[in-house]
Amino acid sequence: MNELTNYNESVFENIKHIDENGIEYWEARELQKVLEYKEWRKFEGVINKAKQACDTSKFNVSEHFVGADKTIKMPKGAKKIICDYKLSRYACYLIVQNADSRKKVIALGQTYFAIQTRKQEISELEYEKLTEDEKRFYQRSKVRKENYALNQTAKKAGVKNFDKFHNAGYKGLYNGETADDISKRKGLRYREDILDNMGSDELAANLFRISLTNQKINNEKIKGETPACDAHYEVGDAIRTTIKQVGGTLPEEMPVPDKSLKELVKKEENKKFIDTIK
């Protein structure tokens, strides 16, 4: 790559990708070029240091550094598999923090990713200022997006009976309860959405279940409906065990909100907030 002469934030924005679920990521091979590392071997060393920093900070390394090996064409029709990663914004931040700071583009990257990471932290702080109903809308929006991603992953793994697949996760998290069991316990009408009738903490527990199951199926390359259902159950059960161990409230013991989100959406004061999280 030629020496970059005009540095601005666009060099990082131009290589940013957005997946089908609206989640942003950067490809390591593209970031390597922008950061002016000619050899993958040296850049991979920086990535490994960033991984260590991620682990030290108690973050899930595989969530921020997702393996994405590629097959490239070689002379005479041969093919070669090369290592690559899909990087989160936080992963990019750790990479530029561990890269050669003498390069002008590295300094720019440190500023850019630090600012953007700080913006995410501010968003988390702002979350605490939301009302309980606003937190419910926010968590429900995230659950909807993660459920879509999980459904796509499950479909690729070979799942056809999605009721069975999702019930496996509920059974693990809710001590054997299916979606219908949860609905009856909450006193809901027929086919009323149970997720619309959860508080923010219960939604957060289910969001973790959904996200972690998606990671497990992808990372372990699980194939087949039964193994996928088993994985979903295992994740739900593991989260339930963790809640017990830390002295938290089990999901079936969490209070049922007085009104569903569908009822609340009719309130004028909630409409503007809902529009901001769609």
NUKOL-541759 format. One record per residue: x, y, z of N, C-alpha, C, CB in turn; residue number from 1; residue in one letter. Coordinates in pm, whole numbers, plus 50000, padded with zeros to 5 digits. Glycine has a CB too. Example, Ala and Ser with C-alpha at 12.3 -4.5 7.8 and 13.67 -1.06 7.14 Angstrom:
BEGIN
    n_c1    n_c2    n_c3   ca_c1   ca_c2   ca_c3    c_c1    c_c2    c_c3   cb_c1   cb_c2   cb_c3     k   r
   51319   49431   50780   51230   49550   50780   51320   49670   50780   51131   49553   50905     1   A
   51285   49775   50708   51367   49894   50714   51290   50003   50787   51408   49940   50572     2   S
This chain:
BEGIN
    n_c1    n_c2    n_c3   ca_c1   ca_c2   ca_c3    c_c1    c_c2    c_c3   cb_c1   cb_c2   cb_c3     k   r
   50084   49881   50000   50000   50000   50000   50088   50124   50000   49905   50000   50122     1   M
   50051   50224   49922   50127   50347   49918   50116   50420   50051   50080   50436   49804     2   N
   50220   50500   50083   50219   50579   50204   50100   50673   50203   50351   50659   50219     3   E
   50021   50672   50310   49906   50761   50318   49954   50902   50349   49805   50712   50425     4   L
   49902   50998   50278   49946   51137   50300   49838   51220   50367   49986   51201   50168     5   T
   49711   51193   50338   49602   51269   50399   49526   51177   50495   49506   51328   50291     6   N
   49545   51202   50624   49484   51116   50724   49358   51182   50780   49583   51086   50836     7   Y
   49251   51107   50784   49131   51151   50853   49050   51027   50888   49047   51252   50766     8   N
   48941   51047   50959   48864   50934   51008   48808   50846   50896   48751   50984   51093     9   E
   48798   50900   50776   48738   50824   50667   48818   50698   50633   48726   50911   50543    10   S
   48948   50696   50663   49027   50576   50630   48978   50455   50708   49176   50601   50659    11   V
   48920   50479   50826   48865   50369   50906   48718   50346   50874   48883   50398   51055    12   F
   48646   50454   50846   48505   50440   50810   48489   50370   50675   48437   50579   50806    13   E
   48584   50394   50584   48575   50337   50449   48589   50185   50448   48681   50398   50361    14   N
   48654   50129   50550   48671   49983   50553   48578   49917   50656   48817   49948   50584    15   I
   48490   49996   50712   48394   49940   50808   48286   49863   50734   48331   50053   50895    16   K
   48250   49747   50787   48144   49665   50728   48025   49661   50824   48196   49521   50698    17   H
   47907   49640   50769   47786   49622   50848   47722   49491   50805   47686   49743   50829    18   I
   47701   49400   50900   47642   49271   50863   47490   49281   50850   47678   49163   50966    19   D
   47424   49168   50821   47281   49170   50794   47198   49208   50916   47236   49036   50744    20   E
   47261   49206   51035   47190   49242   51157   47222   49384   51204   47224   49144   51267    21   N
   47293   49458   51118   47325   49597   51151   47443   49611   51245   47206   49661   51213    22   G
   47520   49504   51263   47636   49508   51352   47761   49542   51273   47653   49373   51426    23   I
   47838   49640   51321   47957   49685   51251   48077   49596   51283   47987   49830   51285    24   E
   48167   49584   51187   48292   49511   51211   48396   49555   51107   48269   49357   51205    25   Y
   48522   49525   51138   48633   49553   51047   48705   49422   51018   48731   49660   51108    26   W
   48756   49406   50896   48833   49287   50861   48981   49314   50888   48811   49247   50712    27   E
   49047   49219   50954   49185   49238   50996   49279   49264   50878   49232   49118   51073    28   A
   49259   49192   50769   49347   49208   50652   49336   49349   50594   49312   49104   50543    29   R
   49216   49406   50597   49198   49542   50547   49257   49643   50644   49049   49571   50523    30   E
   49239   49618   50773   49296   49707   50875   49448   49704   50869   49247   49668   51016    31   L
   49504   49587   50841   49650   49574   50827   49705   49671   50724   49687   49430   50787    32   Q
   49638   49679   50609   49684   49767   50502   49673   49914   50542   49605   49742   50375    33   K
   49560   49949   50603   49540   50088   50644   49644   50129   50749   49398   50108   50700    34   V
   49679   50038   50836   49777   50068   50941   49922   50051   50893   49753   49977   51062    35   L
   49937   50025   50763   50067   50022   50696   50161   49913   50748   50135   50156   50710    36   E
   50101   49795   50774   50183   49677   50807   50194   49594   50680   50120   49594   50925    37   Y
   50314   49584   50627   50335   49512   50501   50326   49360   50518   50470   49549   50442    38   K
   50368   49311   50635   50370   49166   50658   50260   49125   50757   50507   49123   50712    39   E
   50184   49026   50718   50080   48973   50807   50141   48917   50934   49998   48866   50735    40   W
   50257   48859   50922   50322   48799   51039   50340   48901   51151   50459   48740   50999    41   R
   50386   49020   51115   50407   49124   51217   50275   49178   51269   50492   49239   51159    42   K
   50177   49192   51179   50048   49245   51223   49976   49143   51311   49960   49280   51101    43   F
   49993   49015   51283   49931   48912   51365   49987   48915   51507   49951   48773   51303    44   E
   50114   48954   51517   50174   48969   51649   50103   49079   51729   50323   49001   51637    45   G
   50067   49187   51661   49992   49296   51725   49853   49247   51767   49979   49417   51630    46   V
   49791   49169   51680   49658   49114   51711   49665   49026   51834   49602   49033   51591    47   I
   49768   48944   51845   49782   48855   51961   49798   48934   52091   49901   48762   51941    48   N
   49872   49046   52084   49885   49132   52203   49751   49193   52239   49990   49245   52178    49   K
   49674   49231   52136   49541   49289   52159   49448   49185   52222   49480   49342   52026    50   A
   49460   49060   52177   49379   48952   52235   49410   48935   52384   49403   48820   52160    51   K
   49538   48939   52416   49579   48926   52556   49522   49038   52641   49732   48924   52568    52   Q
   49524   49160   52585   49469   49275   52657   49319   49259   52676   49500   49405   52580    53   A
   49253   49204   52576   49109   49180   52583   49077   49080   52693   49055   49130   52448    54   C
   49155   48973   52699   49136   48870   52800   49163   48924   52940   49226   48751   52771    55   D
   49268   49005   52951   49302   49066   53080   49191   49156   53131   49432   49146   53068    56   T
   49122   49220   53037   49011   49310   53073   48882   49234   53099   48989   49411   52962    57   S
   48889   49100   53098   48775   49014   53127   48664   49020   53022   48718   49050   53262    58   K
   48703   49049   52897   48608   49046   52788   48626   48914   52712   48627   49168   52693    59   F
   48520   48872   52644   48523   48748   52567   48602   48771   52438   48378   48699   52535    60   N
   48719   48711   52428   48807   48732   52313   48740   48689   52182   48939   48657   52332    61   V
   48676   48572   52184   48615   48519   52062   48498   48604   52013   48569   48377   52084    62   S
   48443   48686   52102   48332   48774   52063   48384   48896   51989   48252   48817   52187    63   E
   48503   48942   52023   48560   49063   51962   48657   49032   51848   48630   49145   52068    64   H
   48716   48913   51849   48808   48869   51744   48751   48740   51684   48955   48846   51801    65   F
   48664   48755   51587   48595   48640   51529   48674   48585   51410   48451   48679   51484    66   V
   48713   48459   51418   48788   48397   51309   48710   48398   51179   48826   48255   51346    67   G
   48776   48441   51071   48708   48449   50941   48808   48417   50830   48646   48591   50918    68   A
   48862   48294   50835   48962   48253   50735   48905   48264   50593   49008   48109   50762    69   D
   48993   48293   50498   48951   48310   50359   49030   48218   50267   48968   48457   50315    70   K
   48971   48186   50153   49039   48110   50050   49074   48203   49935   48952   47990   50001    71   T
   49201   48210   49901   49244   48297   49791   49300   48213   49677   49349   48401   49839    72   I
   49291   48267   49557   49342   48196   49440   49492   48217   49425   49270   48242   49314    73   K
   49561   48111   49389   49705   48114   49367   49733   48086   49220   49777   48011   49458    74   M
   49858   48103   49175   49894   48073   49036   49860   47929   48998   50042   48100   49014    75   P
   49829   47909   48872   49801   47776   48816   49677   47711   48878   49920   47686   48836    76   K
   49582   47796   48921   49455   47744   48971   49457   47692   49114   49409   47637   48884    77   G
   49570   47704   49181   49578   47656   49319   49504   47752   49413   49726   47640   49363    78   A
   49470   47701   49531   49402   47782   49630   49475   47774   49764   49254   47738   49646    79   K
   49462   47881   49842   49531   47886   49971   49438   47948   50075   49664   47966   49960    80   K
   49436   47889   50193   49354   47943   50302   49441   48038   50385   49296   47828   50392    81   I
   49393   48161   50403   49468   48258   50482   49385   48298   50605   49504   48384   50397    82   I
   49454   48331   50712   49390   48369   50837   49335   48512   50827   49490   48357   50954    83   C
   49218   48534   50883   49161   48667   50891   49068   48672   51011   49085   48705   50759    84   D
   49029   48793   51050   48937   48810   51162   48832   48916   51129   49013   48848   51290    85   Y
   48715   48899   51187   48617   49006   51192   48634   49072   51329   48468   48954   51169    86   K
   48665   49200   51327   48701   49270   51450   48591   49366   51495   48831   49346   51432    87   L
   48561   49365   51624   48469   49464   51678   48542   49597   51690   48412   49417   51817    88   S
   48468   49702   51719   48530   49833   51739   48628   49828   51856   48423   49942   51764    89   R
   48591   49755   51960   48679   49743   52077   48807   49668   52041   48606   49671   52191    90   Y
   48795   49565   51957   48914   49491   51913   49008   49583   51835   48873   49370   51826    91   A
   48951   49666   51748   49033   49762   51672   49102   49859   51766   48946   49839   51570    92   C
   49031   49903   51867   49088   49994   51967   49210   49930   52035   48982   50032   52073    93   Y
   49197   49802   52073   49309   49734   52139   49426   49713   52042   49262   49598   52194    94   L
   49395   49688   51915   49501   49669   51815   49582   49797   51797   49440   49626   51680    95   I
   49516   49910   51780   49591   50035   51758   49666   50076   51884   49497   50149   51715    96   V
   49618   50033   52001   49689   50064   52125   49819   49984   52135   49600   50036   52246    97   Q
   49823   49870   52065   49941   49784   52071   50026   49790   51944   49899   49640   52096    98   N
   49991   49880   51853   50063   49892   51727   50177   49994   51737   49967   49931   51614    99   A
   50250   50012   51628   50365   50103   51623   50317   50248   51624   50451   50076   51497   100   D
   50326   50314   51738   50272   50449   51755   50353   50555   51678   50269   50485   51902   101   S
   50467   50515   51620   50547   50612   51543   50479   50647   51411   50688   50557   51516   102   R
   50390   50561   51367   50320   50587   51241   50206   50686   51265   50267   50456   51179   103   K
   50193   50780   51175   50089   50882   51190   49950   50820   51188   50101   50985   51079   104   K
   49929   50721   51104   49798   50659   51094   49762   50584   51221   49793   50565   50975   105   V
   49860   50533   51294   49834   50464   51421   49783   50563   51524   49962   50394   51472   106   I
   49846   50680   51529   49802   50784   51622   49658   50826   51593   49895   50905   51615   107   A
   49627   50836   51464   49491   50871   51424   49394   50762   51469   49483   50893   51271   108   L
   49433   50637   51448   49349   50525   51486   49325   50520   51637   49411   50395   51441   109   G
   49428   50551   51714   49414   50552   51859   49310   50654   51902   49548   50581   51926   110   Q
   49314   50770   51840   49218   50876   51873   49078   50836   51828   49259   51009   51807   111   T
   49067   50790   51704   48937   50755   51645   48866   50646   51725   48955   50710   51501   112   Y
   48934   50533   51747   48869   50421   51814   48848   50448   51964   48951   50295   51796   113   F
   48936   50529   52025   48917   50565   52165   48792   50649   52182   49040   50641   52218   114   A
   48771   50744   52092   48652   50829   52099   48526   50747   52079   48660   50941   51995   115   I
   48528   50660   51979   48409   50580   51950   48379   50481   52063   48428   50504   51819   116   Q
   48485   50425   52123   48464   50333   52235   48407   50408   52354   48595   50263   52274   117   T
   48454   50530   52374   48404   50613   52483   48255   50645   52462   48487   50745   52494   118   R
   48216   50666   52338   48076   50694   52307   47988   50576   52348   48057   50724   52157   119   K
   48040   50454   52327   47964   50335   52366   47950   50327   52517   48033   50208   52313   120   Q
   48057   50367   52591   48052   50365   52736   47948   50465   52786   48190   50397   52796   121   E
   47942   50582   52722   47845   50683   52761   47704   50631   52740   47867   50813   52681   122   I
   47683   50555   52632   47551   50499   52605   47510   50404   52717   47551   50425   52471   123   S
   47604   50327   52771   47574   50237   52880   47538   50313   53007   47692   50145   52906   124   E
   47607   50426   53030   47576   50509   53146   47437   50571   53131   47682   50618   53165   125   L
   47406   50612   53010   47276   50672   52985   47164   50571   53007   47270   50727   52843   126   E
   47194   50445   52982   47095   50339   53001   47042   50339   53144   47156   50202   52967   127   Y
   47132   50362   53239   47092   50360   53380   46995   50472   53414   47215   50370   53468   128   E
   46991   50575   53331   46902   50689   53357   46763   50668   53298   46963   50816   53300   129   K
   46747   50560   53221   46618   50533   53159   46517   50485   53264   46633   50430   53048   130   L
   46391   50507   53235   46287   50449   53320   46281   50299   53295   46149   50516   53294   131   T
   46214   50225   53381   46203   50080   53363   46134   50048   53231   46125   50018   53479   132   E
   46031   50122   53194   45963   50095   53068   46055   50120   52949   45837   50181   53056   133   D
   46135   50227   52956   46230   50257   52847   46336   50149   52837   46296   50394   52870   134   E
   46381   50099   52953   46478   49989   52952   46417   49865   52887   46524   49956   53096   135   K
   46290   49841   52913   46223   49726   52852   46219   49739   52700   46081   49711   52907   136   R
   46183   49858   52651   46179   49880   52507   46318   49862   52446   46124   50021   52476   137   F
   46418   49914   52515   46556   49905   52465   46602   49760   52458   46652   49987   52555   138   Y
   46581   49685   52566   46622   49545   52570   46543   49461   52471   46605   49489   52711   139   Q
   46414   49492   52456   46331   49417   52361   46380   49437   52219   46183   49459   52373   140   R
   46425   49559   52188   46479   49588   52055   46604   49505   52029   46510   49737   52041   141   S
   46691   49495   52130   46814   49418   52115   46784   49269   52103   46908   49444   52234   142   K
   46687   49221   52181   46648   49080   52175   46595   49047   52035   46542   49048   52282   143   V
   46516   49138   51979   46460   49116   51845   46572   49099   51741   46368   49234   51805   144   R
   46673   49185   51748   46784   49178   51653   46867   49052   51673   46873   49301   51667   145   K
   46895   49018   51800   46975   48898   51828   46899   48770   51792   47016   48896   51976   146   E
   46768   48772   51812   46688   48655   51777   46690   48631   51626   46543   48671   51825   147   N
   46688   48740   51552   46696   48728   51405   46829   48663   51366   46682   48868   51337   148   Y
   46938   48710   51428   47070   48655   51398   47078   48507   51436   47180   48734   51471   149   A
   47021   48474   51551   47021   48334   51597   46940   48246   51502   46965   48323   51739   150   L
   46827   48295   51455   46745   48218   51362   46820   48188   51233   46615   48292   51331   151   N
   46896   48287   51185   46974   48267   51063   47083   48162   51086   47037   48401   51017   152   Q
   47147   48170   51201   47252   48073   51235   47194   47933   51250   47323   48114   51364   153   T
   47080   47924   51319   47015   47793   51340   46971   47732   51208   46894   47808   51435   154   A
   46920   47816   51119   46876   47768   50988   46993   47707   50911   46813   47882   50907   155   K
   47108   47775   50915   47227   47725   50847   47276   47595   50910   47338   47829   50850   156   K
   47252   47582   51040   47296   47460   51111   47204   47342   51082   47301   47486   51262   157   A
   47088   47369   51023   46998   47259   50989   46869   47253   51069   47068   47134   51005   158   G
   46843   47358   51148   46720   47360   51229   46600   47389   51139   46729   47467   51342   159   V
   46495   47309   51153   46370   47329   51079   46253   47356   51174   46339   47207   50991   160   K
   46254   47289   51288   46149   47308   51388   46195   47416   51486   46116   47175   51463   161   N
   46160   47541   51457   46211   47652   51538   46141   47662   51673   46194   47782   51463   162   F
   46017   47614   51683   45951   47611   51814   46029   47520   51909   45804   47563   51801   163   D
   46067   47404   51858   46146   47309   51938   46281   47370   51977   46167   47177   51861   164   K
   46344   47438   51881   46476   47498   51906   46469   47606   52014   46533   47558   51776   165   F
   46373   47697   52004   46362   47806   52101   46315   47754   52237   46266   47914   52051   166   H
   46228   47653   52237   46184   47595   52364   46300   47530   52438   46074   47493   52340   167   N
   46397   47477   52363   46514   47416   52427   46588   47519   52510   46609   47354   52321   168   A
   46602   47640   52456   46668   47747   52529   46589   47790   52651   46691   47865   52440   169   G
   46457   47804   52634   46371   47841   52747   46377   47735   52857   46226   47861   52700   170   Y
   46374   47608   52817   46379   47500   52915   46506   47507   53000   46371   47364   52845   171   K
   46618   47536   52935   46743   47546   53009   46743   47662   53107   46859   47560   52914   172   G
   46692   47775   53064   46694   47897   53146   46583   47898   53251   46681   48020   53058   173   L
   46468   47836   53219   46350   47843   53306   46318   47709   53375   46231   47888   53226   174   Y
   46419   47629   53400   46401   47506   53478   46296   47413   53417   46362   47540   53620   175   N
   46303   47398   53284   46216   47303   53215   46091   47363   53154   46176   47199   53309   176   G
   46066   47490   53176   45946   47553   53121   45962   47583   52972   45915   47682   53197   177   E
   45856   47555   52896   45852   47593   52755   45794   47733   52744   45769   47490   52671   178   T
   45788   47785   52622   45728   47917   52600   45582   47918   52645   45739   47957   52451   179   A
   45510   47809   52616   45370   47800   52659   45358   47798   52811   45305   47675   52599   180   D
   45449   47727   52877   45447   47720   53024   45470   47859   53083   45556   47622   53075   181   D
   45564   47933   53024   45595   48068   53072   45475   48158   53052   45719   48125   53000   182   I
   45411   48145   52936   45293   48225   52905   45181   48200   53004   45246   48195   52762   183   S
   45155   48072   53036   45049   48038   53130   45082   48089   53270   45027   47886   53134   184   K
   45208   48076   53310   45248   48123   53444   45230   48274   53456   45393   48086   53473   185   R
   45256   48345   53347   45241   48491   53349   45095   48534   53333   45326   48553   53238   186   K
   45008   48437   53302   44867   48469   53286   44837   48544   53157   44820   48549   53402   187   G
   44908   48511   53050   44891   48582   52923   44782   48520   52838   45022   48583   52847   188   L
   44732   48599   52745   44631   48550   52651   44698   48459   52548   44559   48668   52581   189   R
   44618   48382   52477   44668   48289   52376   44750   48364   52271   44551   48213   52309   190   Y
   44870   48315   52246   44963   48369   52147   45014   48510   52180   44898   48371   52013   191   R
   44994   48557   52302   45050   48685   52341   45201   48668   52359   44983   48739   52473   192   E
   45280   48762   52312   45426   48752   52311   45481   48756   52454   45488   48865   52227   193   D
   45550   48650   52495   45604   48647   52632   45715   48750   52650   45656   48507   52666   194   I
   45791   48777   52544   45900   48874   52554   45848   49015   52577   45986   48870   52429   195   L
   45728   49044   52526   45666   49175   52548   45614   49189   52690   45553   49197   52449   196   D
   45616   49079   52764   45565   49079   52901   45675   49042   53001   45449   48981   52914   197   N
   45796   49085   52971   45910   49066   53061   45964   49201   53105   46022   48984   52993   198   M
   46018   49205   53227   46086   49324   53274   46224   49333   53211   46097   49324   53428   199   G
   46295   49442   53233   46424   49464   53169   46528   49360   53211   46475   49603   53201   200   S
   46526   49317   53337   46624   49218   53383   46599   49081   53320   46621   49206   53535   201   D
   46472   49045   53309   46438   48916   53247   46472   48917   53098   46289   48884   53268   202   E
   46449   49031   53033   46487   49044   52892   46637   49036   52876   46435   49177   52835   203   L
   46712   49095   52969   46859   49093   52962   46911   48949   52975   46920   49181   53073   204   A
   46848   48869   53061   46889   48730   53077   46864   48652   52948   46813   48664   53195   205   A
   46752   48679   52883   46721   48611   52758   46809   48661   52644   46574   48632   52723   206   N
   46844   48789   52647   46935   48843   52546   47070   48771   52555   46954   48995   52565   207   L
   47118   48749   52677   47245   48679   52697   47235   48536   52645   47285   48679   52847   208   F
   47121   48471   52674   47099   48333   52626   47105   48327   52473   46963   48279   52675   209   R
   47036   48418   52409   47028   48419   52263   47164   48447   52201   46926   48524   52215   210   I
   47232   48550   52251   47361   48589   52196   47466   48480   52214   47409   48717   52261   211   S
   47467   48419   52334   47567   48316   52365   47543   48189   52283   47565   48283   52515   212   L
   47416   48155   52260   47383   48038   52178   47429   48060   52034   47231   48009   52182   213   T
   47408   48180   51984   47454   48214   51849   47605   48195   51837   47416   48360   51814   214   N
   47678   48243   51938   47824   48228   51937   47864   48080   51944   47886   48306   52056   215   Q
   47798   48005   52030   47834   47863   52050   47815   47783   51922   47749   47802   52162   216   K
   47701   47803   51855   47675   47729   51731   47776   47766   51624   47532   47755   51681   217   I
   47808   47894   51614   47906   47938   51514   48047   47892   51548   47904   48091   51502   218   N
   48089   47915   51672   48227   47883   51711   48256   47734   51708   48255   47936   51849   219   N
   48158   47653   51746   48177   47508   51750   48132   47440   51621   48101   47449   51868   220   E
   48084   47523   51525   48041   47472   51394   47941   47357   51410   48163   47425   51311   221   K
   47843   47378   51495   47742   47277   51523   47650   47257   51402   47660   47316   51648   222   I
   47625   47133   51368   47537   47100   51256   47430   47001   51302   47618   47041   51138   223   K
   47309   47020   51252   47200   46930   51285   47105   46991   51388   47254   46799   51338   224   G
   46976   46959   51373   46875   47019   51461   46891   46976   51606   46735   46981   51412   225   E
   46912   46847   51629   46925   46799   51767   47046   46857   51838   46933   46647   51768   226   T
   47167   46856   51776   47282   46920   51841   47260   47069   51867   47407   46901   51757   227   P
   47191   47138   51776   47164   47281   51794   47070   47304   51912   47104   47342   51665   228   A
   46967   47218   51923   46875   47227   52036   46948   47199   52168   46757   47129   52017   229   C
   47034   47098   52165   47112   47064   52284   47200   47182   52327   47198   46939   52258   230   D
   47260   47248   52228   47347   47363   52257   47266   47477   52319   47417   47412   52128   231   A
   47146   47499   52266   47060   47605   52319   47021   47576   52464   46933   47621   52232   232   H
   46987   47451   52491   46952   47411   52628   47072   47430   52721   46904   47264   52631   233   Y
   47189   47387   52677   47310   47396   52760   47341   47540   52797   47430   47333   52687   234   E
   47326   47631   52700   47354   47772   52727   47252   47827   52828   47350   47854   52597   235   V
   47123   47797   52807   47021   47844   52900   47044   47792   53040   46884   47802   52852   236   G
   47079   47663   53051   47103   47601   53180   47227   47661   53247   47119   47450   53164   237   D
   47331   47690   53167   47455   47748   53222   47428   47887   53278   47565   47754   53114   238   A
   47346   47965   53207   47313   48100   53256   47231   48089   53384   47234   48179   53148   239   I
   47140   47995   53388   47059   47973   53509   47148   47938   53628   46954   47861   53485   240   R
   47245   47849   53604   47338   47809   53710   47418   47928   53760   47434   47699   53660   241   T
   47462   48013   53668   47538   48133   53705   47454   48227   53789   47589   48205   53579   242   T
   47328   48247   53750   47238   48333   53827   47226   48282   53971   47098   48341   53761   243   I
   47214   48150   53985   47206   48090   54118   47333   48115   54199   47180   47939   54107   244   K
   47447   48092   54133   47575   48103   54202   47604   48244   54252   47686   48058   54109   245   Q
   47561   48344   54177   47589   48483   54218   47478   48541   54304   47610   48571   54094   246   V
   47377   48461   54333   47270   48507   54420   47168   48597   54352   47327   48578   54535   247   G
   47156   48584   54220   47060   48666   54147   46920   48608   54152   47103   48680   54003   248   G
   46826   48680   54093   46687   48635   54088   46665   48549   53965   46589   48756   54088   249   T
   46613   48429   53984   46587   48341   53871   46476   48401   53785   46547   48198   53920   250   L
   46482   48379   53653   46388   48447   53563   46241   48422   53593   46415   48404   53423   251   P
   46206   48299   53635   46065   48270   53663   46016   48338   53792   46044   48119   53673   252   E
   46112   48388   53871   46076   48457   53996   46072   48609   53978   46175   48420   54106   253   E
   46108   48657   53858   46106   48800   53833   45962   48847   53815   46191   48836   53709   254   M
   45931   48967   53861   45792   49016   53852   45744   49035   53709   45780   49147   53926   255   P
   45616   49010   53688   45554   49031   53557   45508   49177   53550   45434   48932   53534   256   V
   45549   49251   53448   45507   49391   53436   45355   49405   53430   45570   49454   53311   257   P
   45305   49517   53478   45161   49541   53477   45105   49549   53336   45129   49669   53552   258   D
   45186   49605   53244   45139   49621   53106   45242   49565   53009   45112   49768   53075   259   K
   45193   49507   52901   45283   49457   52797   45339   49576   52719   45209   49359   52701   260   S
   45444   49550   52643   45503   49657   52562   45406   49704   52455   45634   49610   52498   261   L
   45322   49615   52408   45223   49655   52307   45122   49754   52366   45150   49532   52252   262   K
   45091   49733   52494   45000   49827   52560   45070   49961   52585   44949   49769   52693   263   E
   45196   49953   52621   45271   50075   52649   45299   50157   52524   45402   50042   52717   264   L
   45310   50090   52409   45343   50160   52286   45231   50256   52247   45370   50060   52173   265   V
   45114   50232   52301   45001   50319   52272   45015   50454   52344   44870   50251   52312   266   K
   45099   50455   52448   45119   50579   52521   45205   50675   52440   45185   50552   52658   267   K
   45163   50797   52429   45233   50896   52348   45375   50921   52396   45157   51026   52347   268   E
   45397   50915   52529   45529   50949   52583   45635   50844   52547   45522   50963   52734   269   E
   45591   50724   52505   45688   50619   52470   45724   50619   52322   45633   50484   52507   270   N
   45644   50684   52239   45662   50675   52095   45795   50732   52048   45550   50745   52025   271   K
   45833   50847   52101   45959   50910   52059   46078   50822   52096   45974   51049   52122   272   K
   46074   50763   52216   46186   50677   52259   46195   50555   52169   46169   50635   52406   273   F
   46081   50494   52136   46080   50375   52052   46141   50406   51916   45937   50321   52036   274   I
   46109   50522   51861   46162   50561   51730   46314   50569   51730   46102   50695   51688   275   D
   46373   50604   51845   46519   50621   51851   46594   50488   51855   46556   50703   51972   276   T
   46525   50378   51888   46596   50250   51901   46562   50152   51791   46565   50187   52034   277   I
   46480   50191   51696   46445   50101   51586   46563   50081   51493   46325   50154   51507   278   K
